[in-house]
Amino acid sequence: DGDQMAVHVPLTLEAQLEARALMMSTNNVLSPANGEPIIVPSQDVVLGLYYMTRERKSALGEGMVFADVKEAHRAYGAGMVDLQAIVKVRVKEVAIAEDGSRTEEYKIVDTTVGRALLFDIVPDGLSYELVNKPMVKKAISNLINTCYRDAGLKDTVIFADQLMYMGYHYATVSGISIGFNDFEIPPEKYELVDAASAEVKDIETQYASGLL
């Protein structure tokens, strides 16, 4: 369609090193304008993450208690509990001090199976509360932002990749699609169309009469 693009080829070794340092996506996680994350999932990935972390009342397996995330994963794989069922899971949080020392804390949380599975890929040092909610786009952005600040660049890039794979997987599992019949036509549409048609007819009449 006529679009053009300039191509810059760094020739010298110094230019290539500078380009790698400044232009690599892994070195541009945050926006220079406002410090917010640039690497934020969109579209199908957000759909999949939201689907797996939303709650559904009276879902299969509601009220079950799991010893850890892996047990919850096995129960979900065996069809004993639904992804969106409200359950209790014993999770392990790892706190990392400034000197690098690690402290493990176990606690039982009221959550869903999907949120527990999501926490399984979250880097050490982050709280479970970050994922214990429906993961809309803003919540995902906040999660990546916190991950970058607390866990560092390398872990954040790996985590963003895992988020993408998990989002696509559960978007596929959900089977959600959208069609024409899913849209509601507002009642005022017909009034607006009729008013516009009457105006067009009036203009055509005036034109035929030589007034325009």
C-alpha positions as a Markdown table, in Angstrom:
| # | Residue | x | y | z |
|---|---|---|---|---|
| 1 | Asp | 0.0 | 0.0 | 0.0 |
| 2 | Gly | 2.9 | 2.3 | -0.5 |
| 3 | Asp | 4.5 | 2.2 | 3.0 |
| 4 | Gln | 8.2 | 2.9 | 3.2 |
| 5 | Met | 10.7 | 2.1 | 5.9 |
| 6 | Ala | 14.3 | 3.2 | 6.4 |
| 7 | Val | 16.8 | 0.4 | 7.1 |
| 8 | His | 19.9 | 1.2 | 9.2 |
| 9 | Val | 22.8 | -1.2 | 9.0 |
| 10 | Pro | 25.4 | -0.9 | 11.7 |
| 11 | Leu | 28.7 | -1.7 | 10.0 |
| 12 | Thr | 31.4 | -1.3 | 12.6 |
| 13 | Leu | 31.8 | -3.4 | 15.7 |
| 14 | Glu | 31.3 | -0.4 | 17.9 |
| 15 | Ala | 28.0 | 0.5 | 16.1 |
| 16 | Gln | 26.8 | -3.1 | 16.4 |
| 17 | Leu | 27.5 | -3.2 | 20.2 |
| 18 | Glu | 25.8 | 0.2 | 20.7 |
| 19 | Ala | 22.7 | -1.0 | 18.7 |
| 20 | Arg | 22.5 | -4.2 | 20.8 |
| 21 | Ala | 22.8 | -2.3 | 24.0 |
| 22 | Leu | 20.2 | 0.3 | 23.1 |
| 23 | Met | 17.8 | -1.4 | 20.8 |
| 24 | Met | 17.4 | -5.0 | 22.0 |
| 25 | Ser | 13.8 | -5.6 | 23.2 |
| 26 | Thr | 15.2 | -7.2 | 26.4 |
| 27 | Asn | 16.8 | -3.9 | 27.3 |
| 28 | Asn | 13.6 | -1.9 | 26.8 |
| 29 | Val | 11.1 | -3.3 | 29.2 |
| 30 | Leu | 10.0 | 0.1 | 30.6 |
| 31 | Ser | 8.9 | 3.1 | 28.6 |
| 32 | Pro | 11.4 | 6.1 | 28.8 |
| 33 | Ala | 8.3 | 8.4 | 28.8 |
| 34 | Asn | 6.6 | 7.3 | 32.0 |
| 35 | Gly | 8.4 | 4.2 | 33.4 |
| 36 | Glu | 5.5 | 1.9 | 32.7 |
| 37 | Pro | 6.1 | -1.5 | 31.2 |
| 38 | Ile | 6.3 | -1.7 | 27.4 |
| 39 | Ile | 6.2 | -5.5 | 27.4 |
| 40 | Val | 2.5 | -6.0 | 28.2 |
| 41 | Pro | 0.4 | -8.9 | 26.7 |
| 42 | Ser | -2.5 | -8.1 | 24.5 |
| 43 | Gln | -5.5 | -9.6 | 22.7 |
| 44 | Asp | -5.6 | -13.5 | 23.0 |
| 45 | Val | -2.9 | -13.6 | 25.7 |
| 46 | Val | -5.0 | -11.3 | 28.0 |
| 47 | Leu | -8.1 | -13.3 | 27.2 |
| 48 | Gly | -6.4 | -16.6 | 28.2 |
| 49 | Leu | -5.0 | -15.1 | 31.4 |
| 50 | Tyr | -8.3 | -13.5 | 32.4 |
| 51 | Tyr | -10.2 | -16.8 | 31.6 |
| 52 | Met | -7.9 | -18.8 | 33.9 |
| 53 | Thr | -8.0 | -16.4 | 36.8 |
| 54 | Arg | -11.7 | -15.5 | 37.0 |
| 55 | Glu | -13.9 | -17.0 | 39.6 |
| 56 | Arg | -17.0 | -19.1 | 38.9 |
| 57 | Lys | -19.5 | -19.9 | 41.6 |
| 58 | Ser | -20.5 | -23.6 | 42.2 |
| 59 | Ala | -17.8 | -24.8 | 39.8 |
| 60 | Leu | -16.6 | -28.4 | 39.9 |
| 61 | Gly | -14.4 | -29.0 | 43.0 |
| 62 | Glu | -15.3 | -25.8 | 44.8 |
| 63 | Gly | -14.1 | -25.9 | 48.4 |
| 64 | Met | -11.4 | -28.5 | 47.9 |
| 65 | Val | -8.1 | -28.0 | 49.8 |
| 66 | Phe | -4.7 | -28.7 | 48.1 |
| 67 | Ala | -1.3 | -29.3 | 49.7 |
| 68 | Asp | 0.5 | -27.4 | 47.0 |
| 69 | Val | 0.2 | -26.0 | 43.5 |
| 70 | Lys | 1.3 | -29.2 | 41.9 |
| 71 | Glu | -1.5 | -31.2 | 43.6 |
| 72 | Ala | -4.0 | -28.6 | 42.3 |
| 73 | His | -2.5 | -29.0 | 38.8 |
| 74 | Arg | -2.8 | -32.8 | 39.0 |
| 75 | Ala | -6.5 | -32.6 | 40.2 |
| 76 | Tyr | -7.3 | -30.2 | 37.3 |
| 77 | Gly | -5.6 | -32.5 | 34.8 |
| 78 | Ala | -7.6 | -35.4 | 36.1 |
| 79 | Gly | -10.9 | -33.5 | 35.7 |
| 80 | Met | -11.6 | -33.5 | 39.5 |
| 81 | Val | -11.7 | -29.7 | 39.8 |
| 82 | Asp | -12.5 | -26.8 | 37.4 |
| 83 | Leu | -10.0 | -24.1 | 36.5 |
| 84 | Gln | -12.2 | -21.4 | 37.9 |
| 85 | Ala | -13.3 | -23.2 | 41.1 |
| 86 | Ile | -12.8 | -21.4 | 44.4 |
| 87 | Val | -10.4 | -23.6 | 46.5 |
| 88 | Lys | -7.8 | -23.4 | 49.2 |
| 89 | Val | -4.2 | -24.0 | 48.2 |
| 90 | Arg | -1.0 | -24.1 | 50.3 |
| 91 | Val | 1.5 | -21.8 | 48.4 |
| 92 | Lys | 5.1 | -21.0 | 49.0 |
| 93 | Glu | 6.3 | -17.4 | 48.9 |
| 94 | Val | 10.0 | -16.7 | 48.8 |
| 95 | Ala | 11.2 | -13.3 | 50.2 |
| 96 | Ile | 14.6 | -12.1 | 48.9 |
| 97 | Ala | 16.4 | -9.6 | 51.2 |
| 98 | Glu | 18.8 | -7.0 | 49.9 |
| 99 | Asp | 21.8 | -9.1 | 50.8 |
| 100 | Gly | 20.4 | -12.0 | 48.7 |
| 101 | Ser | 19.3 | -14.2 | 51.5 |
| 102 | Arg | 16.1 | -16.1 | 50.9 |
| 103 | Thr | 13.2 | -16.7 | 53.3 |
| 104 | Glu | 10.5 | -19.2 | 52.5 |
| 105 | Glu | 7.0 | -18.8 | 53.9 |
| 106 | Tyr | 4.1 | -21.3 | 53.5 |
| 107 | Lys | 0.5 | -20.2 | 53.8 |
| 108 | Ile | -3.0 | -21.4 | 52.8 |
| 109 | Val | -4.9 | -18.9 | 50.6 |
| 110 | Asp | -8.4 | -18.7 | 49.3 |
| 111 | Thr | -8.0 | -18.7 | 45.5 |
| 112 | Thr | -8.8 | -20.5 | 42.3 |
| 113 | Val | -7.0 | -23.3 | 40.6 |
| 114 | Gly | -6.1 | -21.0 | 37.6 |
| 115 | Arg | -4.5 | -18.4 | 39.9 |
| 116 | Ala | -2.4 | -21.1 | 41.6 |
| 117 | Leu | -1.2 | -22.3 | 38.2 |
| 118 | Leu | -0.3 | -18.8 | 37.2 |
| 119 | Phe | 1.7 | -18.3 | 40.5 |
| 120 | Asp | 3.7 | -21.4 | 39.6 |
| 121 | Ile | 5.5 | -19.4 | 36.9 |
| 122 | Val | 5.9 | -16.2 | 38.9 |
| 123 | Pro | 9.6 | -15.5 | 39.8 |
| 124 | Asp | 10.7 | -15.8 | 43.5 |
| 125 | Gly | 10.4 | -12.7 | 45.5 |
| 126 | Leu | 6.8 | -11.8 | 44.5 |
| 127 | Ser | 3.7 | -12.0 | 46.6 |
| 128 | Tyr | 0.8 | -14.3 | 45.8 |
| 129 | Glu | -1.6 | -11.3 | 46.2 |
| 130 | Leu | -0.3 | -10.0 | 42.8 |
| 131 | Val | -2.1 | -12.9 | 41.0 |
| 132 | Asn | -5.0 | -13.6 | 43.4 |
| 133 | Lys | -7.4 | -11.5 | 41.3 |
| 134 | Pro | -8.9 | -11.6 | 37.8 |
| 135 | Met | -6.0 | -10.7 | 35.6 |
| 136 | Val | -7.2 | -7.9 | 33.4 |
| 137 | Lys | -4.7 | -6.0 | 31.3 |
| 138 | Lys | -4.0 | -3.4 | 34.1 |
| 139 | Ala | -3.3 | -6.2 | 36.6 |
| 140 | Ile | -1.0 | -7.9 | 34.2 |
| 141 | Ser | 0.9 | -4.7 | 33.6 |
| 142 | Asn | 1.3 | -4.1 | 37.3 |
| 143 | Leu | 2.5 | -7.7 | 37.7 |
| 144 | Ile | 5.2 | -7.3 | 35.1 |
| 145 | Asn | 6.2 | -3.9 | 36.5 |
| 146 | Thr | 6.6 | -5.3 | 40.0 |
| 147 | Cys | 8.5 | -8.3 | 38.6 |
| 148 | Tyr | 11.0 | -6.0 | 36.9 |
| 149 | Arg | 11.5 | -3.9 | 40.0 |
| 150 | Asp | 11.8 | -6.8 | 42.4 |
| 151 | Ala | 13.2 | -9.7 | 40.3 |
| 152 | Gly | 15.3 | -7.9 | 37.7 |
| 153 | Leu | 15.5 | -7.8 | 33.9 |
| 154 | Lys | 16.4 | -11.4 | 33.1 |
| 155 | Asp | 13.7 | -13.0 | 35.2 |
| 156 | Thr | 11.1 | -10.5 | 33.8 |
| 157 | Val | 11.9 | -11.3 | 30.2 |
| 158 | Ile | 11.7 | -15.1 | 30.9 |
| 159 | Phe | 8.4 | -14.5 | 32.9 |
| 160 | Ala | 6.9 | -12.4 | 30.0 |
| 161 | Asp | 7.6 | -15.3 | 27.6 |
| 162 | Gln | 6.0 | -17.8 | 29.9 |
| 163 | Leu | 3.0 | -15.5 | 30.4 |
| 164 | Met | 2.6 | -15.4 | 26.6 |
| 165 | Tyr | 2.6 | -19.2 | 26.3 |
| 166 | Met | 0.2 | -19.7 | 29.2 |
| 167 | Gly | -2.2 | -17.1 | 27.9 |
| 168 | Tyr | -2.3 | -18.6 | 24.4 |
| 169 | His | -2.8 | -22.1 | 25.9 |
| 170 | Tyr | -5.8 | -21.2 | 28.1 |
| 171 | Ala | -7.3 | -19.0 | 25.4 |
| 172 | Thr | -7.4 | -22.1 | 23.3 |
| 173 | Val | -8.7 | -24.2 | 26.2 |
| 174 | Ser | -11.5 | -21.7 | 26.8 |
| 175 | Gly | -12.9 | -22.1 | 23.3 |
| 176 | Ile | -14.2 | -18.5 | 23.5 |
| 177 | Ser | -15.2 | -17.0 | 20.2 |
| 178 | Ile | -17.3 | -14.0 | 19.1 |
| 179 | Gly | -19.8 | -13.7 | 16.4 |
| 180 | Phe | -22.4 | -11.2 | 14.9 |
| 181 | Asn | -25.2 | -12.6 | 17.1 |
| 182 | Asp | -23.2 | -11.7 | 20.3 |
| 183 | Phe | -23.7 | -8.0 | 19.7 |
| 184 | Glu | -26.8 | -6.2 | 20.9 |
| 185 | Ile | -28.3 | -3.6 | 18.6 |
| 186 | Pro | -29.2 | -0.5 | 20.5 |
| 187 | Pro | -32.9 | 0.4 | 20.1 |
| 188 | Glu | -32.1 | 4.1 | 19.1 |
| 189 | Lys | -30.3 | 2.8 | 16.0 |
| 190 | Tyr | -33.5 | 2.5 | 14.0 |
| 191 | Glu | -34.6 | 6.0 | 15.0 |
| 192 | Leu | -31.3 | 7.5 | 13.9 |
| 193 | Val | -31.4 | 5.6 | 10.6 |
| 194 | Asp | -35.0 | 6.6 | 9.9 |
| 195 | Ala | -34.2 | 10.3 | 10.7 |
| 196 | Ala | -31.2 | 10.2 | 8.4 |
| 197 | Ser | -33.2 | 8.6 | 5.6 |
| 198 | Ala | -35.9 | 11.3 | 5.9 |
| 199 | Glu | -33.2 | 14.0 | 5.8 |
| 200 | Val | -31.7 | 12.4 | 2.6 |
| 201 | Lys | -35.1 | 12.2 | 1.0 |
| 202 | Asp | -35.8 | 15.9 | 1.8 |
| 203 | Ile | -32.5 | 17.0 | 0.3 |
| 204 | Glu | -33.2 | 14.9 | -2.9 |
| 205 | Thr | -36.7 | 16.5 | -3.2 |
| 206 | Gln | -35.2 | 20.0 | -2.9 |
| 207 | Tyr | -32.5 | 19.2 | -5.5 |
| 208 | Ala | -35.2 | 17.8 | -7.9 |
| 209 | Ser | -37.2 | 21.0 | -7.4 |
| 210 | Gly | -34.1 | 23.2 | -8.3 |
| 211 | Leu | -33.8 | 24.6 | -4.8 |
| 212 | Leu | -30.3 | 23.2 | -4.4 |
